[in-house]
Amino acid sequence: MNVQDYGLSLRSQALEMLKAGETPKKVAQVLNINIRSVQRWGRSNRLGFSMESKPKSGRPPKIDRVWKIVIAKSLGKRRQSIRKLALRLTRSGYDVSHTSVLRYLRKSLGATPFKRPRRPRLTLKMKENRIEFAQKQKDWTVEDWNRVL
């Protein structure tokens, strides 16, 4: 279920439009929100309920605002792994696993794991040998290669 938390100003604007005589459908189209949300807000307002958002349920996040900034800044550092970062957080008094740090990086910052591709470390002699081999076999046909393999 895709739940979006509309701000209090948007709710107030929708209620003002409803009080001015607009239909919920028209309000939803103008404000680009779901018609069911407009209807629910109108009904809650008529019954005298507050337009404030209710507190969110679920477990609060382990990573607070300060450490979110630290994690975001460490994103650009070289040789900084998720596990090292989680260890730093744990040593600072935050009991956070590396999966929690990874989840925050993926969901909030859009970062994905990166592993540098290995490049062959060839000496100058190796490179020359490869070029020489390629030049020798440049004119080979499929039949010639089939005899080798």
N, C-alpha and C positions, 0 to 999 in steps of 0.2 A: 504494500500500500504506500503510495507516494504522498506523504504529508508535508505540506508547506505551511510555515508559520507566517501568516500575514501580520504586518505591523499594526500597532494601535491606530496610527494615522490613517491607514487604508480602511480599517474597520469603521472609524469615525466618519470618513468620507462616504462610505457606503451607506451608513445609517442616515446621514444628512440627505443623501439622494432619495432614500426610501421615505423619509419624512416629508420631502418636497413633492412626493406623489409619483416617483418613478417606480416602474415594476422591477422586481428582482432580476428578471431576465435582462432588462435594459441596463441595470446597474452592473451586472456581471459582464456584459459586453463592453461597456465603457471602461471599466476598471481592469478588464482582462483577468477575471477571476472566476472560480467555479460558482454556478448559480446556487448549488446546495449550501455553499459557505454563506452567501448573501442571505438566503432564507433562514439559516440557523442563527446568524447574527441578529436578524430582525426579530425572530421569535424570542431569543434570549433577552433582547432589549425590551420587548413588550412585557416579558415576565419579570423584569427588574434585575436581571443578573448583570454582573460586571462584564465589561468588554475586555478586561485584562486577560492575557494568556494564562492558562493554568500551568502550574509547575510541571516540568517534564518528568516522566517516570523513568526508572532505570538507574543503573549504577553510574555515579558521577565519574568523570574521567580521572585517571591517575596522574596525568601530566598537566601541570598548571600552566598559567600564562607565561611565566618567566622561562620555564623549561621549553615551552613551545618556541620561544624566540631563540633559545640556545640551540635547539635542534635545527631550526631553520637556518641559522648562521653556519652551523657545522656542515650543512648540505654541500657547500661549495669547497670544503676543505679536501685536500687530497689525502689518501690513505686513511680515511675515517670510515670505519665499518659500523654497521648497525649495532653489532655486539659490543664494540668498544664504546660507543655512545651510551648504550644501555648500562654498561659497567660504570661509566662516569656518573650517570644519574644515580645508580645504586650507591656508589661511594659518597654521593652528596646527600644521601638520606631519603631518596625516592626509590621505593621498591617497585621498579618497572622492569618488565621483561623486554627482550629484544623484539619480540613479536608486537608488543604494544607500540614501541617506537616505529617499527616498520609500518604498522597499521596507520599511525598518525601521518607518517610521511606520504603514504599512498593516498589516503582519503583526503587529507587537508591540503597537502602541498602538491599532490599530483606527481610525486617523484616515483621512479621505478628503479629496481636494482640494476646496477651496472657492473659488468665485469669486462675489463680491458681485454681485447682480443690479443692472443699471443702472436707475435711476429717472429718468423724464423731469424735467428741470428747467424747470418752467413758471412764467412770471411771473403775477402776479395778473391782468393783462389777458388773457393766453392762457386762463386758467381761466374767466374771465367769458365770453369768446367761445365756449368749448366748451359752457358751460351754456346760453347763449343759443341756440346752434345746436340743441342737444338739445331745448330747449323748443319751438322752431319746428317741428321734424320729429317731435314726439312723437306726433301723430295720423296720420302717414303710413301708407299701406297698402303691401302688397308691390308693387302696380302702380306706385305713385308712385316707389318705390325702383328698380324696373326701368327706368323712363324715365331715371333719372339714370345708372345704370350702363350 
